[in-house]
Amino acid sequence: MSKFDDALEVTERRRAPRAAAIMPLAIRVADLDDCLHGQVVNISQSGAFVLTDDPPPVGTRLEIEVTLDSGDLVLHATAEVVRQQTRFSPFGVGLKLVEVAYESQALIDRMVADQRLFGDFRLEKLIGQGGMAEVYRARILAGENMGKTVALKRLHSRLSEDPMAADLFRREAELTRTLHHPNIIEVVQTGSINDRLYIAMDYIDGVNLDQLLTACRRRDIFMPIDFCCFVIHTVARALHAAHRATDGHGNLLGIVHRDVAPGNVFISERGEIKLGDFGVAHVASVGSAKDLVAGRDVYIAPEQLQGKGVTPASDVFALGAVFYEMLTNKIAFTTESRRETFRRIIAGEVVPPSRLRPEISAELANVVLTAISPRTGDESLLDKTFGSIRRFPVRFKDANAFAEAIAPLYDPAIGTQLAISHVVHSLFR
């Protein structure tokens, strides 16, 4: 563990234990008949952080009621507003608990204690959350993996009784357990604890590509070309393994990731490269080839935008767009309008990467442009608005062909795991 990590651990230990949750909140202000409403998102023995559309001013004394998920337990307390966060709506308000009933204090203590334990897992730090789930760095306390640090993805409690959300989460768990590759994040175990579905995965002690790109843009520097090539070559191999994955009977599953983006490519402190998050993956054996459009706007393949379904070549397009971004610090197809972005993707309108970074060779630029070409070899992909797309190169048919095209274009003595580790440490020193 680095000195930075040591300092982080000390900071976390000094912070008051708190429970991260989303619970309905009723606020009664003295001399007012109306009741303000909001949500508690953090609570500790001494205070709480709440979201509300109508924040009281700092210094206001409040009588608050917090309804727990079960609905039959309510916390009562007197609180004082000590800070406001008013840049975004709903607004954030920091409350100091001035007076708490004995029964309510006991409930808060129990909530904070329960927040740290989840079955045989000790939750150490919230490292991410989205609309469906939250992800914690956690340690396994029992069983064959006792002592192992994992990334624990847990379905939000409010979605536990939502059949569609639960089904999607189970599908992700089943899918990720079938994938075994050194450059795909491995699943340690899956299951349900107290009706909360979870997936425990390998914890990557490092950063993702999105963080690396942000650091480069902030410093106005480019990532080394050999570094970019090695990373994309490695991820392409991992994608190909996912595309060729089979079930227990040897039948091809037909997996397409559909969310290849910088935030889902992870790089450890040791320079290991891992592809993760198959949460919206398409699986031909259980879904239509024309599933709903999924993924981040600027990485969605043109054929998917046109409703023609997804194939491994759709993931090649997304990875090619990530490659372009790594090499140039610019998003290939972004515009101020989502509609215009989609139009440019379908039309194949992109500035050649060598124009933004002259040291990119013609051969490398051609590989990138081939990966993000709107032409897949399907002659039905002709658009009346933009004319024939035959003037474009045919996109690589699969991730393996993409990887083979990259392989001779970088120095394997420079593009290595050790070199990647050095780049990560230099950017986040």
Secondary structure, 3 states (H helix, E strand, C coil): CCHHHHHHHHHHHHCCCEEEEEEEEEEEECCCCCEEEEEEEEEECCEEEEEECCCCCCCCEEEEEEECCCCCCEEEEEEEEEEEECCCCCEEEEEEEEEECHHHHHHHHHHHHHHHEECCEEEEEEEEECCCEEEEEEEECCCCCCCCEEEEEEECHHHCCCHHHHHHHHHHHHHHHCCCCCCECCEEEEEEECCEEEEEEECCCEEEHHHHHHHHHHHCCCCCHHHHHHHHHHHHHHHHHHHCCECCCCCECCEECCCCCHHHEEEECCCCEEECCCCCCEECCCCCCCCCCCCCHHHCCHHHHCCCCCCHHHHHHHHHHHHHHHHHCCCCCCCCCHHHHHHHHHHCCCCCHHHHCCCCCHHHHHHHHHHCCCCCCCCCCCECCCECCCCCCCCCCCHHHHHHHHHHHCCCCCCCHHHHHHHHHHHCC
